[in-house]
Amino acid sequence: MNKAIIGKKLGMTQVFSADGKVIPVTVVEAGPCPIVQLKTVEKDGYAAVKLGFEEVREGVLNKPEVGQFKKAGVACQRVLKEFRFDDLSSYEVGKNVTVEVFAEGDKVDVVGTTKGHGFSGVIKRWNQHTLKMTHGTGPVHREVGSMGANSSPSRVFKNKHMPGQYGNERVTVQNLEIVKVDTARNALLIKGAIPGAVGGIVTITKSVKA
């Protein structure tokens, strides 16, 4: 069965397994996600399900956005995401996708947006060493350092680690395990860390490599 849900990262904690081992987990508030649209190969050229997450008032959306929610008969949602599936038989427009589609022990892929750090130097961005604090290397100790040989090749190689934008990019972490499904709180406890800051939107899908 194809499984997918949208959620919000709440933070990390730890739980104990049956044999007393400590398991670090990330808590994700997942769903309920109303099904806004089903796309088919015949009509759209591909099969996909469009899910919404987090109710919002109509005033913050434009007319086309409000129209698709009214057509589906669901409340307006802040987040909309498509998931491409081959089999849509288990999905129906207007119904909700909840954490119950997953079970303990399931392997999932989590997609999120990492924390943005802005324009960063090579020490923060690439974990390079600082220069020596003595023997005339100052007054700058956090600079890039050597750019390469002078006479040959007389240029800076491509892909050299340089200062620049760090973070704020889409990252997928694969093959994470669901430790617990809390249906009462619409929460998933996922083993390990997932991308993004607290409050960030993430998507959770059945692992492609499991």
C-alpha positions in Angstrom: 0.0 0.0 0.0 1.2 3.5 -0.8 1.6 5.6 2.4 2.2 9.3 2.8 1.3 12.1 5.3 2.3 15.7 6.0 3.4 16.8 9.4 5.1 19.4 11.6 8.3 18.7 13.6 7.7 19.3 17.3 11.2 18.4 18.6 13.2 15.5 20.0 12.9 13.3 23.1 13.7 9.7 24.1 11.8 6.6 24.8 12.7 3.2 26.3 12.4 -0.1 24.4 11.2 -3.3 26.0 14.7 -4.4 26.8 15.5 -1.1 28.5 17.5 0.6 25.7 17.2 4.4 25.2 15.9 5.3 21.7 16.3 8.9 20.5 13.1 9.9 18.7 11.7 12.9 16.8 8.1 13.8 17.5 6.1 14.8 14.4 2.5 16.0 14.6 1.2 14.3 11.4 -2.2 15.0 10.0 -5.1 14.6 9.8 -4.6 15.4 6.1 -7.7 15.8 4.0 -7.5 14.5 0.4 -8.1 17.5 -1.8 -7.7 16.0 -5.2 -6.9 12.7 -7.0 -5.0 13.0 -10.3 -5.3 10.2 -12.8 -3.3 9.1 -15.8 -6.3 9.5 -18.1 -7.0 13.1 -17.1 -3.7 14.5 -15.8 -1.1 12.2 -17.4 0.1 10.8 -14.0 -1.4 9.3 -10.9 -1.1 11.3 -7.6 -2.9 12.2 -4.5 -3.0 15.8 -3.2 -3.1 16.2 0.6 -3.6 19.3 2.7 -2.4 20.1 6.2 -3.2 22.6 8.9 -6.5 24.5 8.6 -6.4 28.2 7.8 -9.1 30.8 7.3 -10.2 31.7 3.7 -8.8 35.3 4.0 -5.2 34.2 3.6 -5.8 32.4 0.4 -6.7 33.6 -3.1 -9.9 32.6 -5.0 -8.4 29.7 -7.0 -7.0 28.2 -3.9 -10.3 28.5 -2.0 -12.1 27.1 -5.0 -10.3 23.8 -5.0 -11.0 23.2 -1.3 -14.7 24.0 -1.8 -14.8 21.6 -4.7 -13.4 18.9 -2.6 -15.7 19.7 0.3 -12.8 20.2 2.9 -11.7 23.1 5.0 -9.0 25.5 3.7 -5.5 24.2 4.3 -2.2 26.1 4.7 0.0 23.4 3.1 -0.7 21.4 -0.1 1.5 18.6 -1.4 1.2 16.0 -4.1 2.4 12.4 -3.7 2.8 10.3 -6.9 1.3 6.8 -6.4 0.5 4.1 -8.9 -2.5 2.8 -6.9 -5.1 5.3 -5.7 -7.8 2.8 -4.8 -7.4 3.3 -1.1 -7.8 7.1 -1.4 -11.1 9.2 -1.8 -11.5 12.9 -2.1 -12.8 14.5 1.1 -11.5 11.7 3.4 -8.8 12.3 6.0 -5.4 10.6 6.0 -4.3 10.0 9.6 -1.3 8.5 11.4 -3.1 5.2 11.4 -1.8 4.5 7.9 1.5 3.8 9.6 2.4 1.2 12.1 5.2 0.6 14.6 8.3 -0.7 12.8 7.5 0.8 9.4 10.4 2.2 7.5 9.9 5.7 6.1 11.6 8.5 4.2 11.3 12.0 5.7 11.7 15.1 3.6 12.2 18.5 5.2 13.9 21.9 4.8 17.1 22.3 6.8 17.8 25.3 9.0 19.1 28.3 7.1 22.4 29.9 8.3 22.7 32.6 5.7 26.0 33.5 4.1 28.6 31.5 6.1 32.4 31.1 6.0 34.3 27.9 5.3 34.7 27.0 9.0 31.0 26.9 9.7 29.9 25.8 6.3 32.6 23.1 5.5 34.0 22.4 9.0 37.5 23.5 8.0 40.3 24.3 10.5 41.1 27.8 11.6 44.6 29.2 10.8 47.3 29.2 13.4 47.0 31.9 16.0 50.8 32.7 16.0 53.7 33.2 13.6 52.3 36.0 11.6 49.1 34.5 10.2 46.8 37.2 11.6 44.9 39.4 11.8 42.5 37.0 10.0 42.3 33.4 11.2 39.0 32.2 9.7 39.8 32.9 6.0 39.7 30.2 3.3 43.5 29.8 3.1 45.3 28.7 -0.1 43.4 28.9 -3.4 45.8 26.5 -5.1 49.1 26.6 -7.0 50.0 29.9 -8.7 51.7 29.0 -11.9 49.9 25.8 -12.6 46.9 25.5 -13.0 46.7 29.3 -12.5 43.1 29.0 -11.6 40.8 27.9 -8.8 39.4 24.4 -9.3 35.6 24.0 -9.6 33.8 22.7 -6.5 36.4 24.2 -4.1 34.9 24.7 -0.7 34.2 28.4 -0.4 32.1 30.8 1.7 28.4 31.0 0.6 24.8 30.2 1.4 24.5 27.4 4.0 21.3 25.5 4.8 17.7 26.2 3.8 17.7 23.3 1.3 15.5 20.3 0.8 16.9 17.2 2.4 15.6 13.6 2.5 16.6 11.2 5.2 15.8 7.6 4.2 15.0 4.4 6.0 14.0 5.8 9.4 12.0 3.6 11.7 8.6 4.5 13.3 9.0 3.7 17.0 5.4 4.6 18.1 2.1 5.8 16.6 0.1 8.0 18.9 -3.4 8.1 17.4 -4.8 10.2 20.3 -2.4 13.0 19.7 -1.9 12.6 15.9 1.8 12.0 16.5 4.5 9.9 15.1 7.7 9.1 17.0 10.5 8.5 14.5 13.8 7.0 15.5 16.7 9.5 15.0 16.8 13.1 13.7 15.0 14.6 10.8 15.8 17.8 8.8 14.5 21.2 9.8 13.8 23.4 12.7 11.1 22.9 15.3 7.8 23.8 13.7 9.0 23.0 10.2 6.8 21.2 7.7 7.9 17.6 6.8 6.5 14.9 4.5 6.6 11.2 5.6 6.4 8.5 3.0 6.9 4.7 2.8 10.6 4.1 2.3 11.6 3.4 -1.3 14.5 1.2 -0.2 12.8 -0.9 2.6 
